[in-house]
Amino acid sequence: MRGFTAKFFSFLAVATFMYIAFVALLSNVSDPLIFNGKTYSNLPLNRPNGGLSVLRFREAENFGKVDVVFLGSSHCYRTFDTQYYRSHDVRAFNLGSSAQGPVISLHIAKKYFPVLDPDLVVLEVYCETLRSSGAESLLDQLSNRPTDFNLLEMTAAVGGVKAWNGWLIHLLNFTDESTFTREPDFSPNNGHYVNGGFVRRESKSGGIAKYDERPGPVNPNQLKHMEKLIQIMHEQKRPIILVSQPLPRATLKAIDDFHQVQKQVAELAARHNVPFYDFNGLIEPRNGIDLHDESLFYDYHHLNGEGVAAFNPVFLDLLRREGWL
């Protein structure tokens, strides 16, 4: 029995060493395109850069105190225009990132709120990110921020083979340019970075497309972290509100369980006395603006330049009318 146990642990040690060496080799010499950036790969060698996160989180390190912080997915960093808020005497920072759900938002808040010290926290909510494990958003964080304990905690919170492989790849990569100096390549589909974390696309870029997701159940881990984030904000005496940006009518119709998911969020928010501003039925915009008009979107769920310009005055008006700013 002792001989078998010794052999088993010897095999385990050798296998672990070989696996780490294999991952380290691929991390430094393999072209990530061999995996075509597929999110289903459990060995995620692609380096996400779609949301210009490397610029956003680098700037956040020394940005200083703000009136409001925005957290959330690509809806967040492509919707809440920090330049617009600045022009209306509101100092804002957008900490959104690709596919960011509450699991990731909580750890981003822990990392950057001591520097930004926001008077108001706006958490953007999208039903599709609530279904996710958080792995896609984690990979964006790992690829675009320096290694620290916060990223390790974030990886543990997401969990799973893909998350831990992503952490290993991040830790063992020695050939990528430092996130302290790297500049992302410009792409019209990506957009222009605006100081304060917003990403601006051309006004008429893209074109409306059909909803093409395959809805699954809401991930309980996302709701648990949403609740925990709210509780931490209450403990820090920071006001927090939830918001869902407007979507095209065709998308709302295509997502079979959209209103059920929104109801779950509304009930969670109500339990903690947190407002949930849902611009897809619960909140009617003023001035007769139709925020669901397909001409305001560049795909089935992202506002284009005209949509951003239409939405932000409505939202800022709501914040001031409700006494948040």
ZADO-1210 file (C-alpha; in nm, 4 decimals, padded with zeros to 6 digits):
<atoms>
<atom x="00.0000" y="00.0000" z="00.0000" code="MET" pos="1"/>
<atom x="00.2826" y="00.2362" z="00.0871" code="ARG" pos="2"/>
<atom x="00.4470" y="00.1649" z="-00.2475" code="GLY" pos="3"/>
<atom x="00.1268" y="00.2488" z="-00.4334" code="PHE" pos="4"/>
<atom x="00.0792" y="00.5707" z="-00.2349" code="THR" pos="5"/>
<atom x="00.4367" y="00.6809" z="-00.3015" code="ALA" pos="6"/>
<atom x="00.4011" y="00.6080" z="-00.6741" code="LYS" pos="7"/>
<atom x="00.0675" y="00.7916" z="-00.6880" code="PHE" pos="8"/>
<atom x="00.2056" y="01.1089" z="-00.5303" code="PHE" pos="9"/>
<atom x="00.5192" y="01.0893" z="-00.7436" code="SER" pos="10"/>
<atom x="00.3020" y="01.0648" z="-01.0544" code="PHE" pos="11"/>
<atom x="00.0876" y="01.3548" z="-00.9310" code="LEU" pos="12"/>
<atom x="00.3941" y="01.5735" z="-00.8741" code="ALA" pos="13"/>
<atom x="00.5405" y="01.4948" z="-01.2172" code="VAL" pos="14"/>
<atom x="00.2044" y="01.5465" z="-01.3901" code="ALA" pos="15"/>
<atom x="00.1537" y="01.8802" z="-01.2145" code="THR" pos="16"/>
<atom x="00.5030" y="01.9977" z="-01.3108" code="PHE" pos="17"/>
<atom x="00.4538" y="01.8915" z="-01.6738" code="MET" pos="18"/>
<atom x="00.1148" y="02.0610" z="-01.6915" code="TYR" pos="19"/>
<atom x="00.2495" y="02.3897" z="-01.5549" code="ILE" pos="20"/>
<atom x="00.5485" y="02.3700" z="-01.7921" code="ALA" pos="21"/>
<atom x="00.3139" y="02.3044" z="-02.0857" code="PHE" pos="22"/>
<atom x="00.0934" y="02.6008" z="-01.9963" code="VAL" pos="23"/>
<atom x="00.4002" y="02.8229" z="-01.9487" code="ALA" pos="24"/>
<atom x="00.5320" y="02.7221" z="-02.2920" code="LEU" pos="25"/>
<atom x="00.2015" y="02.7934" z="-02.4665" code="LEU" pos="26"/>
<atom x="00.1618" y="03.1204" z="-02.2759" code="SER" pos="27"/>
<atom x="00.4871" y="03.2566" z="-02.4142" code="ASN" pos="28"/>
<atom x="00.5372" y="03.1087" z="-02.7612" code="VAL" pos="29"/>
<atom x="00.1964" y="03.0036" z="-02.8970" code="SER" pos="30"/>
<atom x="-00.0071" y="03.2239" z="-03.1277" code="ASP" pos="31"/>
<atom x="-00.3411" y="03.2665" z="-02.9463" code="PRO" pos="32"/>
<atom x="-00.5218" y="03.2585" z="-03.2796" code="LEU" pos="33"/>
<atom x="-00.4785" y="02.8808" z="-03.2916" code="ILE" pos="34"/>
<atom x="-00.7714" y="02.8797" z="-03.0516" code="PHE" pos="35"/>
<atom x="-00.9494" y="03.1533" z="-03.2486" code="ASN" pos="36"/>
<atom x="-01.0341" y="03.3232" z="-02.9225" code="GLY" pos="37"/>
<atom x="-01.3103" y="03.0727" z="-02.8535" code="LYS" pos="38"/>
<atom x="-01.4645" y="03.1276" z="-02.5119" code="THR" pos="39"/>
<atom x="-01.5370" y="02.7566" z="-02.4715" code="TYR" pos="40"/>
<atom x="-01.1660" y="02.6674" z="-02.4647" code="SER" pos="41"/>
<atom x="-01.0527" y="02.5664" z="-02.1159" code="ASN" pos="42"/>
<atom x="-00.7041" y="02.6919" z="-02.2015" code="LEU" pos="43"/>
<atom x="-00.7772" y="03.0579" z="-02.2855" code="PRO" pos="44"/>
<atom x="-00.4653" y="03.1836" z="-02.4624" code="LEU" pos="45"/>
<atom x="-00.6392" y="03.4756" z="-02.6311" code="ASN" pos="46"/>
<atom x="-00.5699" y="03.8208" z="-02.4816" code="ARG" pos="47"/>
<atom x="-00.9029" y="04.0095" z="-02.4679" code="PRO" pos="48"/>
<atom x="-00.8694" y="04.3774" z="-02.5535" code="ASN" pos="49"/>
<atom x="-01.2131" y="04.4712" z="-02.6843" code="GLY" pos="50"/>
<atom x="-01.3027" y="04.7211" z="-02.4144" code="GLY" pos="51"/>
<atom x="-00.9690" y="04.9042" z="-02.3870" code="LEU" pos="52"/>
<atom x="-00.9510" y="04.7825" z="-02.0278" code="SER" pos="53"/>
<atom x="-00.5745" y="04.8246" z="-02.0095" code="VAL" pos="54"/>
<atom x="-00.6207" y="05.2026" z="-02.0427" code="LEU" pos="55"/>
<atom x="-00.9180" y="05.2208" z="-01.8060" code="ARG" pos="56"/>
<atom x="-00.7672" y="05.0384" z="-01.5109" code="PHE" pos="57"/>
<atom x="-00.4310" y="05.2057" z="-01.5542" code="ARG" pos="58"/>
<atom x="-00.5992" y="05.5460" z="-01.5356" code="GLU" pos="59"/>
<atom x="-00.8110" y="05.4436" z="-01.2366" code="ALA" pos="60"/>
<atom x="-00.5003" y="05.3801" z="-01.0249" code="GLU" pos="61"/>
<atom x="-00.4406" y="05.7539" z="-00.9740" code="ASN" pos="62"/>
<atom x="-00.7656" y="05.9215" z="-01.0812" code="PHE" pos="63"/>
<atom x="-00.8672" y="06.0429" z="-00.7362" code="GLY" pos="64"/>
<atom x="-01.2048" y="06.1101" z="-00.5781" code="LYS" pos="65"/>
<atom x="-01.5183" y="06.1096" z="-00.7925" code="VAL" pos="66"/>
<atom x="-01.8859" y="06.1930" z="-00.7561" code="ASP" pos="67"/>
<atom x="-02.0044" y="05.8726" z="-00.9239" code="VAL" pos="68"/>
<atom x="-01.8602" y="05.5389" z="-01.0354" code="VAL" pos="69"/>
<atom x="-02.0213" y="05.3137" z="-01.2951" code="PHE" pos="70"/>
<atom x="-01.9753" y="04.9366" z="-01.2724" code="LEU" pos="71"/>
<atom x="-02.0948" y="04.6774" z="-01.5238" code="GLY" pos="72"/>
<atom x="-02.0505" y="04.5165" z="-01.8631" code="SER" pos="73"/>
<atom x="-01.9794" y="04.6608" z="-02.2077" code="SER" pos="74"/>
<atom x="-02.3212" y="04.8268" z="-02.1735" code="HIS" pos="75"/>
<atom x="-02.1609" y="05.0274" z="-01.8960" code="CYS" pos="76"/>
<atom x="-01.8384" y="05.1461" z="-02.0593" code="TYR" pos="77"/>
<atom x="-02.0132" y="05.2076" z="-02.3947" code="ARG" pos="78"/>
<atom x="-02.3126" y="05.3920" z="-02.2447" code="THR" pos="79"/>
<atom x="-02.2151" y="05.6159" z="-01.9519" code="PHE" pos="80"/>
<atom x="-02.0164" y="05.8949" z="-02.1167" code="ASP" pos="81"/>
<atom x="-01.7798" y="06.0378" z="-01.8561" code="THR" pos="82"/>
<atom x="-01.7027" y="06.3376" z="-02.0760" code="GLN" pos="83"/>
<atom x="-02.0724" y="06.4263" z="-02.0843" code="TYR" pos="84"/>
<atom x="-02.0968" y="06.4083" z="-01.7045" code="TYR" pos="85"/>
<atom x="-01.7802" y="06.6135" z="-01.6670" code="ARG" pos="86"/>
<atom x="-01.9317" y="06.8842" z="-01.8904" code="SER" pos="87"/>
<atom x="-02.2222" y="06.8965" z="-01.6425" code="HIS" pos="88"/>
<atom x="-01.9996" y="06.9345" z="-01.3360" code="ASP" pos="89"/>
<atom x="-02.0109" y="06.5674" z="-01.2369" code="VAL" pos="90"/>
<atom x="-01.6745" y="06.3967" z="-01.1883" code="ARG" pos="91"/>
<atom x="-01.7303" y="06.0367" z="-01.2959" code="ALA" pos="92"/>
<atom x="-01.5284" y="05.7228" z="-01.3610" code="PHE" pos="93"/>
<atom x="-01.6461" y="05.4226" z="-01.5610" code="ASN" pos="94"/>
<atom x="-01.5109" y="05.0911" z="-01.4284" code="LEU" pos="95"/>
<atom x="-01.7085" y="04.8790" z="-01.6737" code="GLY" pos="96"/>
<atom x="-01.5419" y="04.5909" z="-01.8575" code="SER" pos="97"/>
<atom x="-01.6408" y="04.3251" z="-02.1071" code="SER" pos="98"/>
<atom x="-01.9083" y="04.0826" z="-01.9781" code="ALA" pos="99"/>
<atom x="-01.8638" y="04.2149" z="-01.6233" code="GLN" pos="100"/>
<atom x="-02.1243" y="04.0777" z="-01.3836" code="GLY" pos="101"/>
<atom x="-02.1507" y="04.1286" z="-01.0064" code="PRO" pos="102"/>
<atom x="-01.8869" y="03.8606" z="-00.9290" code="VAL" pos="103"/>
<atom x="-01.6257" y="04.0734" z="-01.1040" code="ILE" pos="104"/>
<atom x="-01.7803" y="04.4092" z="-01.0049" code="SER" pos="105"/>
<atom x="-01.7433" y="04.3291" z="-00.6359" code="LEU" pos="106"/>
<atom x="-01.3685" y="04.2715" z="-00.6655" code="HIS" pos="107"/>
<atom x="-01.3182" y="04.5734" z="-00.8900" code="ILE" pos="108"/>
<atom x="-01.4896" y="04.7826" z="-00.6219" code="ALA" pos="109"/>
<atom x="-01.2585" y="04.6408" z="-00.3560" code="LYS" pos="110"/>
<atom x="-00.9544" y="04.7280" z="-00.5676" code="LYS" pos="111"/>
<atom x="-01.0386" y="05.0787" z="-00.6908" code="TYR" pos="112"/>
<atom x="-01.2865" y="05.2350" z="-00.4484" code="PHE" pos="113"/>
<atom x="-01.0157" y="05.3269" z="-00.1950" code="PRO" pos="114"/>
<atom x="-00.8709" y="05.5540" z="-00.4672" code="VAL" pos="115"/>
<atom x="-01.1913" y="05.6766" z="-00.6335" code="LEU" pos="116"/>
<atom x="-01.3948" y="05.7107" z="-00.3107" code="ASP" pos="117"/>
<atom x="-01.7258" y="05.7551" z="-00.4989" code="PRO" pos="118"/>
<atom x="-02.0218" y="05.9384" z="-00.3483" code="ASP" pos="119"/>
<atom x="-02.2575" y="05.7285" z="-00.5624" code="LEU" pos="120"/>
<atom x="-02.2215" y="05.3800" z="-00.7138" code="VAL" pos="121"/>
<atom x="-02.4203" y="05.2891" z="-01.0257" code="VAL" pos="122"/>
<atom x="-02.4304" y="04.9150" z="-01.0984" code="LEU" pos="123"/>
<atom x="-02.5394" y="04.8376" z="-01.4545" code="GLU" pos="124"/>
<atom x="-02.7407" y="04.5150" z="-01.4803" code="VAL" pos="125"/>
<atom x="-02.7851" y="04.3007" z="-01.7934" code="TYR" pos="126"/>
<atom x="-02.9629" y="03.9665" z="-01.7876" code="CYS" pos="127"/>
<atom x="-02.6983" y="03.7922" z="-02.0014" code="GLU" pos="128"/>
<atom x="-02.4112" y="03.8722" z="-01.7651" code="THR" pos="129"/>
<atom x="-02.6206" y="03.7389" z="-01.4770" code="LEU" pos="130"/>
<atom x="-02.6293" y="03.4014" z="-01.6527" code="ARG" pos="131"/>
<atom x="-02.2522" y="03.3816" z="-01.6938" code="SER" pos="132"/>
<atom x="-01.9894" y="03.2205" z="-01.4722" code="SER" pos="133"/>
<atom x="-01.7781" y="03.5347" z="-01.4965" code="GLY" pos="134"/>
<atom x="-01.4909" y="03.3560" z="-01.6755" code="ALA" pos="135"/>
<atom x="-01.4993" y="03.5757" z="-01.9874" code="GLU" pos="136"/>
<atom x="-01.4840" y="03.8933" z="-01.7819" code="SER" pos="137"/>
<atom x="-01.2113" y="03.7476" z="-01.5591" code="LEU" pos="138"/>
<atom x="-00.9917" y="03.6822" z="-01.8641" code="LEU" pos="139"/>
<atom x="-01.0285" y="04.0478" z="-01.9616" code="ASP" pos="140"/>
<atom x="-00.9113" y="04.1479" z="-01.6144" code="GLN" pos="141"/>
<atom x="-00.6186" y="03.9044" z="-01.6162" code="LEU" pos="142"/>
<atom x="-00.5025" y="04.0252" z="-01.9572" code="SER" pos="143"/>
<atom x="-00.5217" y="04.3954" z="-01.8839" code="ASN" pos="144"/>
<atom x="-00.4115" y="04.4460" z="-01.5234" code="ARG" pos="145"/>
<atom x="-00.0886" y="04.3814" z="-01.3325" code="PRO" pos="146"/>
<atom x="-00.0795" y="04.0697" z="-01.1153" code="THR" pos="147"/>
<atom x="-00.2010" y="04.1263" z="-00.7600" code="ASP" pos="148"/>
<atom x="-00.3899" y="03.9545" z="-00.4788" code="PHE" pos="149"/>
<atom x="-00.7178" y="04.1108" z="-00.5954" code="ASN" pos="150"/>
<atom x="-00.6947" y="03.9170" z="-00.9229" code="LEU" pos="151"/>
<atom x="-00.6266" y="03.5970" z="-00.7296" code="LEU" pos="152"/>
<atom x="-00.9370" y="03.6558" z="-00.5156" code="GLU" pos="153"/>
<atom x="-01.1356" y="03.7305" z="-00.8309" code="MET" pos="154"/>
<atom x="-01.0195" y="03.4046" z="-00.9896" code="THR" pos="155"/>
<atom x="-01.1213" y="03.2083" z="-00.6799" code="ALA" pos="156"/>
<atom x="-01.4641" y="03.3760" z="-00.6799" code="ALA" pos="157"/>
<atom x="-01.5257" y="03.2713" z="-01.0417" code="VAL" pos="158"/>
<atom x="-01.3763" y="02.9249" z="-00.9948" code="GLY" pos="159"/>
<atom x="-01.3568" y="02.6413" z="-01.2458" code="GLY" pos="160"/>
<atom x="-01.0896" y="02.4994" z="-01.4750" code="VAL" pos="161"/>
<atom x="-01.1004" y="02.7847" z="-01.7248" code="LYS" pos="162"/>
<atom x="-01.0598" y="03.0507" z="-01.4559" code="ALA" pos="163"/>
<atom x="-00.7606" y="02.8826" z="-01.2926" code="TRP" pos="164"/>
<atom x="-00.5986" y="02.8095" z="-01.6297" code="ASN" pos="165"/>
<atom x="-00.6434" y="03.1767" z="-01.7099" code="GLY" pos="166"/>
<atom x="-00.4693" y="03.2686" z="-01.3854" code="TRP" pos="167"/>
<atom x="-00.1799" y="03.0319" z="-01.4638" code="LEU" pos="168"/>
<atom x="-00.1422" y="03.1743" z="-01.8147" code="ILE" pos="169"/>
<atom x="-00.1445" y="03.5270" z="-01.6727" code="HIS" pos="170"/>
<atom x="00.1107" y="03.4374" z="-01.4050" code="LEU" pos="171"/>
<atom x="00.3467" y="03.2461" z="-01.6339" code="LEU" pos="172"/>
<atom x="00.3482" y="03.4809" z="-01.9321" code="ASN" pos="173"/>
<atom x="00.6779" y="03.6682" z="-01.9562" code="PHE" pos="174"/>
<atom x="00.6694" y="03.7860" z="-02.3183" code="THR" pos="175"/>
<atom x="00.3683" y="04.0199" z="-02.3353" code="ASP" pos="176"/>
<atom x="00.4325" y="04.3910" z="-02.3036" code="GLU" pos="177"/>
<atom x="00.3682" y="04.5242" z="-01.9535" code="SER" pos="178"/>
<atom x="00.0190" y="04.6492" z="-01.8763" code="THR" pos="179"/>
<atom x="00.1915" y="04.9595" z="-01.7359" code="PHE" pos="180"/>
<atom x="00.3033" y="05.0621" z="-02.0860" code="THR" pos="181"/>
<atom x="00.1004" y="04.8627" z="-02.3412" code="ARG" pos="182"/>
<atom x="-00.1125" y="05.0614" z="-02.5852" code="GLU" pos="183"/>
<atom x="-00.4002" y="04.8774" z="-02.7555" code="PRO" pos="184"/>
<atom x="-00.4309" y="04.8833" z="-03.1336" code="ASP" pos="185"/>
<atom x="-00.7069" y="05.1114" z="-03.2581" code="PHE" pos="186"/>
<atom x="-01.0076" y="04.9504" z="-03.4256" code="SER" pos="187"/>
<atom x="-01.3216" y="05.1343" z="-03.5405" code="PRO" pos="188"/>
<atom x="-01.5290" y="04.8475" z="-03.3993" code="ASN" pos="189"/>
<atom x="-01.3626" y="04.8975" z="-03.0638" code="ASN" pos="190"/>
<atom x="-01.3849" y="05.2752" z="-03.0477" code="GLY" pos="191"/>
<atom x="-01.1940" y="05.5622" z="-02.8899" code="HIS" pos="192"/>
<atom x="-01.0996" y="05.5740" z="-02.5233" code="TYR" pos="193"/>
<atom x="-01.2291" y="05.8783" z="-02.3344" code="VAL" pos="194"/>
<atom x="-01.0658" y="05.9869" z="-02.0075" code="ASN" pos="195"/>
<atom x="-01.2608" y="05.8413" z="-01.7181" code="GLY" pos="196"/>
<atom x="-01.3182" y="05.4951" z="-01.8679" code="GLY" pos="197"/>
<atom x="-01.5802" y="05.5537" z="-02.1407" code="PHE" pos="198"/>
<atom x="-01.5345" y="05.4086" z="-02.4918" code="VAL" pos="199"/>
<atom x="-01.6909" y="05.6071" z="-02.7760" code="ARG" pos="200"/>
<atom x="-01.7810" y="05.4523" z="-03.1107" code="ARG" pos="201"/>
<atom x="-01.8724" y="05.6404" z="-03.4249" code="GLU" pos="202"/>
<atom x="-02.2311" y="05.7628" z="-03.4204" code="SER" pos="203"/>
<atom x="-02.3623" y="05.5395" z="-03.6992" code="LYS" pos="204"/>
<atom x="-02.1234" y="05.2474" z="-03.6640" code="SER" pos="205"/>
<atom x="-02.2444" y="04.8911" z="-03.7042" code="GLY" pos="206"/>
<atom x="-02.6073" y="04.8064" z="-03.7639" code="GLY" pos="207"/>
<atom x="-02.8889" y="04.6412" z="-03.5760" code="ILE" pos="208"/>
<atom x="-02.8630" y="04.2621" z="-03.5618" code="ALA" pos="209"/>
<atom x="-03.0801" y="03.9897" z="-03.4171" code="LYS" pos="210"/>
<atom x="-03.0392" y="03.8595" z="-03.0640" code="TYR" pos="211"/>
<atom x="-02.8321" y="03.5429" z="-03.1036" code="ASP" pos="212"/>
<atom x="-02.7722" y="03.4210" z="-02.7485" code="GLU" pos="213"/>
<atom x="-02.8959" y="03.0945" z="-02.5988" code="ARG" pos="214"/>
<atom x="-03.0444" y="03.1952" z="-02.2637" code="PRO" pos="215"/>
<atom x="-02.9667" y="02.9761" z="-01.9679" code="GLY" pos="216"/>
<atom x="-03.0642" y="03.0111" z="-01.6032" code="PRO" pos="217"/>
<atom x="-02.9412" y="03.2992" z="-01.3903" code="VAL" pos="218"/>
<atom x="-02.6203" y="03.2066" z="-01.2080" code="ASN" pos="219"/>
<atom x="-02.6880" y="03.2124" z="-00.8301" code="PRO" pos="220"/>
<atom x="-02.3251" y="03.3152" z="-00.7735" code="ASN" pos="221"/>
<atom x="-02.3878" y="03.6397" z="-00.9638" code="GLN" pos="222"/>
<atom x="-02.6911" y="03.7244" z="-00.7503" code="LEU" pos="223"/>
<atom x="-02.5009" y="03.6324" z="-00.4329" code="LYS" pos="224"/>
<atom x="-02.2213" y="03.8730" z="-00.5258" code="HIS" pos="225"/>
<atom x="-02.4691" y="04.1446" z="-00.6212" code="MET" pos="226"/>
<atom x="-02.6207" y="04.1155" z="-00.2754" code="GLU" pos="227"/>
<atom x="-02.2761" y="04.1152" z="-00.1131" code="LYS" pos="228"/>
<atom x="-02.1714" y="04.4250" z="-00.3091" code="LEU" pos="229"/>
<atom x="-02.4848" y="04.6075" z="-00.1936" code="ILE" pos="230"/>
<atom x="-02.4197" y="04.5069" z="00.1673" code="GLN" pos="231"/>
<atom x="-02.0579" y="04.6290" z="00.1509" code="ILE" pos="232"/>
<atom x="-02.1699" y="04.9619" z="00.0035" code="MET" pos="233"/>
<atom x="-02.4215" y="04.9989" z="00.2861" code="HIS" pos="234"/>
<atom x="-02.1474" y="04.9252" z="00.5400" code="GLU" pos="235"/>
<atom x="-01.9296" y="05.1919" z="00.3776" code="GLN" pos="236"/>
<atom x="-02.2298" y="05.4288" z="00.3694" code="LYS" pos="237"/>
<atom x="-02.2017" y="05.4635" z="-00.0073" code="ARG" pos="238"/>
<atom x="-02.5344" y="05.5002" z="-00.1895" code="PRO" pos="239"/>
<atom x="-02.5750" y="05.2377" z="-00.4628" code="ILE" pos="240"/>
<atom x="-02.8394" y="05.2121" z="-00.7331" code="ILE" pos="241"/>
<atom x="-02.9026" y="04.9515" z="-01.0041" code="LEU" pos="242"/>
<atom x="-02.9829" y="05.0382" z="-01.3651" code="VAL" pos="243"/>
<atom x="-03.0616" y="04.8531" z="-01.6876" code="SER" pos="244"/>
<atom x="-03.0003" y="05.0492" z="-02.0054" code="GLN" pos="245"/>
<atom x="-03.2695" y="05.0481" z="-02.2761" code="PRO" pos="246"/>
<atom x="-03.2678" y="04.7685" z="-02.5343" code="LEU" pos="247"/>
<atom x="-03.4306" y="04.7481" z="-02.8789" code="PRO" pos="248"/>
<atom x="-03.7870" y="04.6172" z="-02.8799" code="ARG" pos="249"/>
<atom x="-03.6880" y="04.3219" z="-03.0980" code="ALA" pos="250"/>
<atom x="-03.4318" y="04.2138" z="-02.8388" code="THR" pos="251"/>
<atom x="-03.6761" y="04.2477" z="-02.5512" code="LEU" pos="252"/>
<atom x="-03.9199" y="04.0313" z="-02.7436" code="LYS" pos="253"/>
<atom x="-03.6527" y="03.7718" z="-02.8307" code="ALA" pos="254"/>
<atom x="-03.5327" y="03.7150" z="-02.4717" code="ILE" pos="255"/>
<atom x="-03.8101" y="03.4886" z="-02.3445" code="ASP" pos="256"/>
<atom x="-03.7349" y="03.5288" z="-01.9746" code="ASP" pos="257"/>
<atom x="-03.6199" y="03.8915" z="-01.9782" code="PHE" pos="258"/>
<atom x="-03.8903" y="04.0241" z="-01.7483" code="HIS" pos="259"/>
<atom x="-03.8584" y="03.7279" z="-01.5100" code="GLN" pos="260"/>
<atom x="-03.4873" y="03.8026" z="-01.4682" code="VAL" pos="261"/>
<atom x="-03.5587" y="04.1728" z="-01.4183" code="GLN" pos="262"/>
<atom x="-03.8136" y="04.0786" z="-01.1540" code="LYS" pos="263"/>
<atom x="-03.5506" y="03.8739" z="-00.9667" code="GLN" pos="264"/>
<atom x="-03.3191" y="04.1748" z="-00.9666" code="VAL" pos="265"/>
<atom x="-03.5973" y="04.4094" z="-00.8575" code="ALA" pos="266"/>
<atom x="-03.6886" y="04.1799" z="-00.5666" code="GLU" pos="267"/>
<atom x="-03.3246" y="04.1541" z="-00.4552" code="LEU" pos="268"/>
<atom x="-03.2875" y="04.5324" z="-00.4721" code="ALA" pos="269"/>
<atom x="-03.6112" y="04.5866" z="-00.2800" code="ALA" pos="270"/>
<atom x="-03.4931" y="04.3582" z="00.0027" code="ARG" pos="271"/>
<atom x="-03.2034" y="04.5971" z="00.0567" code="HIS" pos="272"/>
<atom x="-03.3939" y="04.9216" z="-00.0097" code="ASN" pos="273"/>
<atom x="-03.1918" y="04.9878" z="-00.3249" code="VAL" pos="274"/>
<atom x="-03.3577" y="05.1536" z="-00.6262" code="PRO" pos="275"/>
<atom x="-03.3582" y="04.9605" z="-00.9537" code="PHE" pos="276"/>
<atom x="-03.4035" y="05.1866" z="-01.2552" code="TYR" pos="277"/>
<atom x="-03.5041" y="04.9609" z="-01.5431" code="ASP" pos="278"/>
<atom x="-03.5281" y="05.1524" z="-01.8703" code="PHE" pos="279"/>
<atom x="-03.7072" y="04.8597" z="-02.0310" code="ASN" pos="280"/>
<atom x="-04.0528" y="04.9112" z="-01.8901" code="GLY" pos="281"/>
<atom x="-04.0252" y="05.0344" z="-01.5347" code="LEU" pos="282"/>
<atom x="-03.8852" y="05.3774" z="-01.6186" code="ILE" pos="283"/>
<atom x="-04.0478" y="05.5954" z="-01.8815" code="GLU" pos="284"/>
<atom x="-03.8095" y="05.8600" z="-02.0189" code="PRO" pos="285"/>
<atom x="-03.9128" y="06.2212" z="-02.0184" code="ARG" pos="286"/>
<atom x="-03.9398" y="06.4487" z="-02.3221" code="ASN" pos="287"/>
<atom x="-04.0980" y="06.1748" z="-02.5323" code="GLY" pos="288"/>
<atom x="-03.7661" y="06.0193" z="-02.6403" code="ILE" pos="289"/>
<atom x="-03.8048" y="05.6631" z="-02.7670" code="ASP" pos="290"/>
<atom x="-03.4939" y="05.4958" z="-02.6252" code="LEU" pos="291"/>
<atom x="-03.5911" y="05.1613" z="-02.7815" code="HIS" pos="292"/>
<atom x="-03.5684" y="05.2927" z="-03.1382" code="ASP" pos="293"/>
<atom x="-03.3423" y="05.0584" z="-03.3370" code="GLU" pos="294"/>
<atom x="-03.1656" y="05.3556" z="-03.4977" code="SER" pos="295"/>
<atom x="-03.0046" y="05.4223" z="-03.1558" code="LEU" pos="296"/>
<atom x="-02.8206" y="05.0866" z="-03.1479" code="PHE" pos="297"/>
<atom x="-02.5242" y="04.9435" z="-03.3364" code="TYR" pos="298"/>
<atom x="-02.6192" y="04.5814" z="-03.2616" code="ASP" pos="299"/>
<atom x="-02.8955" y="04.4053" z="-03.0701" code="TYR" pos="300"/>
<atom x="-02.7967" y="04.5457" z="-02.7302" code="HIS" pos="301"/>
<atom x="-02.5363" y="04.8260" z="-02.7490" code="HIS" pos="302"/>
<atom x="-02.6277" y="05.1906" z="-02.7926" code="LEU" pos="303"/>
<atom x="-02.4513" y="05.3704" z="-03.0770" code="ASN" pos="304"/>
<atom x="-02.3249" y="05.7293" z="-03.0583" code="GLY" pos="305"/>
<atom x="-02.6695" y="05.8755" z="-03.1110" code="GLU" pos="306"/>
<atom x="-02.8143" y="05.6410" z="-02.8507" code="GLY" pos="307"/>
<atom x="-02.5517" y="05.7416" z="-02.5954" code="VAL" pos="308"/>
<atom x="-02.6226" y="06.1090" z="-02.6663" code="ALA" pos="309"/>
<atom x="-02.9967" y="06.0479" z="-02.6192" code="ALA" pos="310"/>
<atom x="-02.9709" y="05.8356" z="-02.3049" code="PHE" pos="311"/>
<atom x="-02.7234" y="06.0217" z="-02.0829" code="ASN" pos="312"/>
<atom x="-02.9237" y="06.3464" z="-02.0500" code="PRO" pos="313"/>
<atom x="-03.2250" y="06.1372" z="-01.9496" code="VAL" pos="314"/>
<atom x="-03.0240" y="05.9448" z="-01.6920" code="PHE" pos="315"/>
<atom x="-02.8482" y="06.2505" z="-01.5476" code="LEU" pos="316"/>
<atom x="-03.1852" y="06.4219" z="-01.5185" code="ASP" pos="317"/>
<atom x="-03.3157" y="06.1193" z="-01.3260" code="LEU" pos="318"/>
<atom x="-03.0139" y="06.1189" z="-01.0899" code="LEU" pos="319"/>
<atom x="-03.0601" y="06.4865" z="-01.0084" code="ARG" pos="320"/>
<atom x="-03.4372" y="06.4672" z="-00.9855" code="ARG" pos="321"/>
<atom x="-03.4140" y="06.1738" z="-00.7414" code="GLU" pos="322"/>
<atom x="-03.1509" y="06.3518" z="-00.5326" code="GLY" pos="323"/>
<atom x="-02.8551" y="06.1214" z="-00.6041" code="TRP" pos="324"/>
<atom x="-02.6363" y="06.4020" z="-00.7346" code="LEU" pos="325"/>
</atoms>
